[in-house]
Amino acid sequence: MIMNRRLRMNPGGGKAMKKTIISGLIVLLAAPFSSSQELTGEDIIQKVNDLMNVQTAYGKAKMTIVTTSGQKRTFIYESWSKNKGEKNLVRYLEPRRVKDQAVLMLNNADDIWMYFPRTQRVRKLATHAKKQKMQGSDFSYEDMGSGDAFITDYTPKRLKDEKMEGYDCYQVELTRKPGSDMSYSRLIMWVIKENFVPVVIDYYHEDDPSLHEKRLTQSDIRIIDDLPTAMKVVMLNKNDNTQTEMELLEVKYNLTLDDSMFTERSLKK
């Protein structure tokens, strides 16, 4: 859920939130309102939702997973997204054992295909796979896929403004709407007032709104192609005592991407 911008390992493993981080990316645009005190929760989340979804994006990222035992696993991958994150393609570069493996996520991660170069085969994952961890990280496919989940699947409520990570922030609670199949019962989001970047997001258990499962923190915010962009994203899993860090090595926005890139056939290229 946040963060195509909304991101994100063992390609077949793992749990995924619509929106959460692009194909391993999280992109945000500043456009302040004239009077912040008049903003409702709906206003703030609409702004965040709009800014997290650029039309097209490319990124090269380094993902480091810290396991319960303290061991580290590192992956480097490229990712492309189109239609404001509705289409996502991730292709791994390192380490050697996963080189050229690829993941295609369409319809905001509702449809997921994986390509394994050793067998030259493409496998479509079951619908529930979007809730699984991506490459064994603390990001699910659902987290990595983009979409309008903040708007369509949650009801926002503005809470008391707070300082978070050194920024003056709006604090918004998002409660899952009845009938939604999202993996989290509610979210608490701290949004930087200056540029509407969600600097921290807390995720709560699917069936227990009081159980705090994960926290996402964004930092090293830079202006890339006129867009404020978090170059470092950390997801902390409080239940498993694990952590996944994503560092953006290269980012480009609003580039031309052909639809043919986002097909099952293209995974083998």
Helices and strands as residue ranges (DSSP letters): G 36-38, H 41-51, E 56-66, E 72-82, E 87-94, G 96-98, E 102-106, E 111-116, E 121-124, G 127-131, H 141-144, H 149-152, E 154-158, E 162-164, E 167-176, E 186-192, E 198-204, E 212-224, E 227-237, E 242-253, G 259-262, G 265-268
